[in-house]
Amino acid sequence: MKPQLIIFGILVAGYITYNLFFQIADDRTNTAVNIIYASVIFGYISFLAYSLLKKMKK
């Protein structure tokens, strides 16, 4: 479970770094990138929950 948490931490750190330093000048494009990045993070959270439930079932 530890490698998955490290990957999650890297994703969150990347999201924060993007929003602090590497924003796109166009507001619409920046919002789209934020939404897509957040969707990837939430999708990874659901993958973590699914894999944890699968391990608990065994």
C-alpha positions in Angstrom: 0.0 0.0 0.0 3.0 2.3 0.5 3.9 2.8 -3.2 0.3 3.8 -3.9 0.4 6.5 -1.2 3.7 7.8 -2.5 2.2 8.1 -6.0 -0.8 9.9 -4.5 1.5 12.3 -2.7 3.3 13.0 -5.9 0.1 13.7 -7.7 -1.1 16.1 -5.0 2.3 17.8 -4.9 2.2 18.2 -8.7 -1.3 19.7 -8.5 -0.2 22.3 -5.9 3.0 23.1 -7.8 1.1 23.6 -11.0 -1.4 26.0 -9.4 1.3 28.0 -7.6 3.9 28.3 -10.4 2.9 26.9 -13.8 -0.6 28.3 -14.5 -1.6 28.9 -18.1 -2.4 32.5 -18.9 -5.8 31.7 -20.5 -8.4 31.3 -17.8 -10.6 28.8 -19.6 -7.7 26.6 -20.5 -6.3 26.8 -17.0 -9.7 25.8 -15.5 -9.9 22.9 -17.9 -6.4 21.7 -16.9 -7.4 22.0 -13.2 -10.5 20.0 -13.7 -8.7 17.3 -15.6 -5.9 17.1 -13.1 -8.4 17.0 -10.1 -10.4 14.3 -12.0 -7.2 12.2 -12.3 -6.5 12.6 -8.6 -10.1 11.6 -7.6 -9.9 8.7 -10.0 -6.8 7.5 -8.3 -8.5 7.9 -4.9 -11.3 5.6 -6.1 -8.7 3.1 -7.4 -7.0 3.1 -3.9 -10.4 2.5 -2.2 -11.2 -0.3 -4.6 -7.9 -2.0 -4.1 -8.2 -1.6 -0.3 -11.7 -3.2 -0.3 -10.4 -6.0 -2.5 -7.6 -6.7 0.0 -10.1 -6.6 2.9 -12.3 -9.1 1.2 -9.6 -11.8 1.1 
